[in-house]
């Protein structure tokens, strides 16, 4: 199973990449959970709650949807970066 990532796009600013297994969760203080997965879920929930106007797209979380996005014959594990680029550009054009 792949670790989870959050790609945060903010206009013309560089992309921020949050990787579940690389983040230091000590900054969560008393909200810190026992596992990386729980901490990452908490972080995502807080970002979504505090940035309610931000566009959030979870299509890359589902392997079937990911395969559909990048097309037949593609390998979702190898072509994840391509899928992220396609999705980010599509979302950017909707604004």
C-alpha positions as CSV (number, residue, x, y, z in Angstrom):
1,X,0.0,0.0,0.0
2,X,1.3,3.4,-0.9
3,X,1.8,6.1,1.6
4,X,-0.5,9.1,1.2
5,X,0.6,12.5,-0.2
6,X,-1.0,15.9,-0.4
7,X,-0.1,18.2,-3.2
8,X,-1.0,21.8,-2.3
9,X,-1.2,24.3,-5.1
10,X,-1.4,28.0,-4.3
11,X,-1.6,30.0,-7.5
12,X,1.8,30.8,-8.9
13,X,3.6,29.7,-5.8
14,X,5.7,26.5,-5.8
15,X,3.8,23.3,-5.1
16,X,4.0,22.0,-1.5
17,X,4.2,18.3,-1.1
18,X,3.1,16.7,2.2
19,X,4.2,13.1,2.5
20,X,2.6,11.0,5.2
21,X,5.7,9.1,6.2
22,X,8.1,12.1,6.1
23,X,6.2,14.7,8.1
24,X,7.2,15.5,11.7
25,X,3.9,15.5,13.6
26,X,5.3,16.9,16.8
27,X,3.8,20.3,15.9
28,X,0.3,19.0,16.4
29,X,0.9,19.1,20.2
30,X,-1.9,17.4,22.1
31,X,-3.8,16.7,18.9
32,X,-1.0,14.3,17.9
33,X,-2.2,10.8,17.3
34,X,-0.5,7.4,17.8
35,X,0.2,6.6,14.1
36,X,1.4,8.5,11.0
37,X,-1.8,7.5,9.2
38,X,-4.0,9.0,12.0
39,X,-1.8,12.2,12.1
40,X,-2.0,12.6,8.4
41,X,-5.8,12.2,8.4
42,X,-6.0,14.8,11.1
43,X,-3.8,17.2,9.2
44,X,-5.9,16.8,6.0
45,X,-9.1,17.3,8.0
46,X,-7.8,20.5,9.6
47,X,-6.6,21.9,6.3
48,X,-10.0,21.1,4.7
49,X,-11.8,22.6,7.6
50,X,-9.7,25.8,7.8
51,X,-9.5,26.3,4.1
52,X,-13.1,25.6,3.2
53,X,-12.9,27.6,-0.1
54,X,-10.0,25.6,-1.4
55,X,-10.7,23.0,-4.2
56,X,-10.1,19.5,-2.9
57,X,-10.0,16.5,-5.3
58,X,-9.6,13.0,-4.1
59,X,-9.7,11.2,-7.4
60,X,-6.1,10.1,-7.0
61,X,-6.9,8.2,-3.9
62,X,-8.8,5.5,-5.7
63,X,-6.7,3.2,-7.9
64,X,-9.5,2.7,-10.4
65,X,-10.1,6.4,-10.8
66,X,-6.4,7.0,-11.2
67,X,-6.2,4.4,-13.9
68,X,-9.2,6.0,-15.7
69,X,-7.5,9.5,-15.5
70,X,-4.2,8.4,-17.0
71,X,-5.8,6.1,-19.6
72,X,-5.6,2.5,-20.6
73,X,-2.3,0.8,-20.8
74,X,-0.8,3.1,-18.2
75,X,0.6,1.9,-14.9
76,X,-0.9,3.8,-12.0
77,X,2.1,3.1,-9.8
78,X,4.6,4.4,-12.3
79,X,2.5,7.2,-13.8
80,X,1.2,8.8,-10.6
81,X,3.2,12.0,-11.4
82,X,1.5,12.3,-14.8
83,X,-1.9,11.9,-13.2
84,X,-1.1,14.6,-10.7
85,X,0.0,17.0,-13.4
86,X,-3.2,16.3,-15.5
87,X,-5.5,16.8,-12.6
88,X,-3.7,20.0,-11.3
89,X,-3.9,21.5,-14.8
90,X,-7.5,20.6,-15.2
91,X,-8.4,22.1,-11.9
92,X,-6.4,25.2,-12.6
93,X,-8.3,25.8,-15.9
94,X,-11.6,25.6,-14.0
95,X,-10.9,28.8,-12.0
